């Protein structure tokens, strides 16, 4: 499935911020099939190339990564889901005030490992009271993985002041992502307020839990 790089809501500037690092010329040599790294292992851009042969994320995600992050880091993080599965986070665009990322489900009990990119349902404010659903493989926002209870949270900002938008919690089951809850502040305040902490692990105070 092609990466969904359609423009975010009108309130969001989705053009990636520039990177100072000059991308190096990619090699034509095939990358080796990766192995699941030990916890705490620092991955490299060469590791990213190897993982891409397995997960096969789209060119536009990879191009966005190279042009906004460069080639001095991997832009990959693996999280353990259970004894059979791991979740791989793949950074795409850095973005002006929030980036984008994709996720793959990795079955590390097979040889070779098998993977699939995850498709997410995602909700964005449509007006003061309702949300609009989108279906995408590329999530824009600040993502945080919670080791317990093995869930992912996504804080999507509606504007650069980072004080309104949606906060979504995702749970995972056999390669599928399901929404465990959505909280929102659909209407941005007239005067900018303190930015919300994306790594808090819980929805922002006073944001409303939405009925889907």
JOZIGI-V570756 format. One record per residue. RES is the residue in three letters. SS is DSSP state (H for helix, E for strand, C for the rest). PHI is phi as a letter, one per 20 degrees, with the letter a starting at -180 (NA if undefined). NEAR is the number of other ideal C-beta (glycine too) atoms within 12 Angstrom. Layout:
# JOZIGI-V570756
res,ss,phi,near
RES,SS,PHI,NEAR
RES,SS,PHI,NEAR
This chain:
# JOZIGI-V570756
res,ss,phi,near
UNK,C,NA,17
UNK,C,f,17
UNK,C,f,28
UNK,C,e,25
UNK,C,d,27
UNK,C,f,19
UNK,C,f,16
UNK,C,f,34
UNK,C,g,29
UNK,C,g,12
UNK,C,f,27
UNK,C,d,31
UNK,C,e,20
UNK,C,e,30
UNK,C,f,20
UNK,C,f,28
UNK,C,f,19
UNK,C,f,18
UNK,C,d,23
UNK,C,e,12
UNK,C,f,17
UNK,C,e,12
UNK,C,f,20
UNK,C,e,13
UNK,C,f,8
UNK,C,f,18
UNK,C,e,12
UNK,C,e,7
UNK,C,f,10
UNK,C,f,12
UNK,C,e,21
UNK,C,f,15
UNK,C,f,20
UNK,C,f,30
UNK,C,d,19
UNK,C,f,31
UNK,C,f,25
UNK,C,f,10
UNK,C,g,12
UNK,C,n,8
UNK,C,f,15
UNK,C,e,16
UNK,C,e,27
UNK,C,d,19
UNK,H,f,28
UNK,H,f,23
UNK,H,f,30
UNK,H,f,36
UNK,H,f,31
UNK,H,f,26
UNK,H,f,37
UNK,H,f,33
UNK,H,f,21
UNK,H,e,34
UNK,H,e,37
UNK,C,l,24
UNK,C,f,38
UNK,C,f,23
UNK,H,f,16
UNK,H,f,22
UNK,H,f,40
UNK,H,f,33
UNK,H,f,20
UNK,H,f,35
UNK,H,f,39
UNK,H,f,32
UNK,H,e,24
UNK,H,d,29
UNK,H,d,33
UNK,C,n,23
UNK,C,c,26
UNK,C,e,20
UNK,C,b,22
UNK,C,e,28
UNK,C,m,35
UNK,E,c,40
UNK,E,c,31
UNK,E,d,35
UNK,E,c,28
UNK,E,f,22
UNK,C,e,33
UNK,C,b,19
UNK,C,f,11
UNK,C,d,20
UNK,E,d,30
UNK,E,c,35
UNK,E,d,41
UNK,E,d,41
UNK,E,e,35
UNK,E,c,42
UNK,E,f,37
UNK,C,d,41
UNK,C,e,38
UNK,C,f,28
UNK,C,m,34
UNK,C,f,21
UNK,C,c,30
UNK,C,b,36
UNK,C,e,37
UNK,E,c,45
UNK,E,b,40
UNK,E,c,45
UNK,E,c,41
UNK,E,c,37
UNK,E,e,35
UNK,E,d,37
UNK,E,e,25
UNK,C,e,26
UNK,C,e,14
UNK,C,e,14
UNK,C,c,10
UNK,C,f,18
UNK,C,f,27
UNK,E,d,20
UNK,E,c,31
UNK,E,b,26
UNK,E,f,34
UNK,C,e,37
UNK,C,e,25
UNK,E,d,36
UNK,E,e,24
UNK,E,b,39
UNK,E,d,34
UNK,E,c,36
UNK,E,f,35
UNK,C,e,20
UNK,C,b,12
UNK,C,f,14
UNK,C,c,13
UNK,C,c,19
UNK,E,d,31
UNK,E,d,21
UNK,E,e,19
UNK,E,c,25
UNK,E,c,19
UNK,E,b,32
UNK,C,d,34
UNK,C,d,41
UNK,E,d,44
UNK,E,e,45
UNK,C,q,38
UNK,E,e,31
UNK,E,d,36
UNK,E,c,28
UNK,E,e,30
UNK,E,d,23
UNK,C,g,14
UNK,C,c,10
UNK,C,d,16
UNK,C,l,23
UNK,E,c,27
UNK,E,d,39
UNK,E,d,34
UNK,E,c,42
UNK,E,d,39
UNK,E,d,45
UNK,E,e,38
UNK,C,e,35
UNK,C,b,27
UNK,C,f,20
UNK,C,f,22
UNK,C,l,30
UNK,C,c,27
UNK,C,b,36
UNK,E,q,42
UNK,E,c,45
UNK,E,c,46
UNK,E,c,40
UNK,E,d,33
UNK,E,d,34
UNK,E,d,23
UNK,E,c,32
UNK,E,b,19
UNK,C,l,15
UNK,C,n,23
UNK,E,d,20
UNK,E,d,34
UNK,E,c,21
UNK,E,f,30
UNK,E,d,24
UNK,E,r,25
UNK,E,c,35
UNK,E,d,33
UNK,E,b,37
UNK,E,c,32
UNK,C,f,28
UNK,C,d,20
UNK,C,f,24
UNK,C,f,18
UNK,C,f,9
UNK,C,d,9
UNK,C,g,16
UNK,C,d,18
UNK,C,g,14
UNK,C,f,20
UNK,C,f,36
UNK,C,e,19
UNK,C,f,27
UNK,C,d,16
UNK,C,f,19
UNK,C,n,19
UNK,C,b,20
UNK,C,f,28
UNK,C,g,30
UNK,C,g,15
UNK,C,m,16
UNK,C,f,28
UNK,E,e,23
UNK,E,f,22
UNK,C,e,27
UNK,C,e,13
UNK,C,e,19
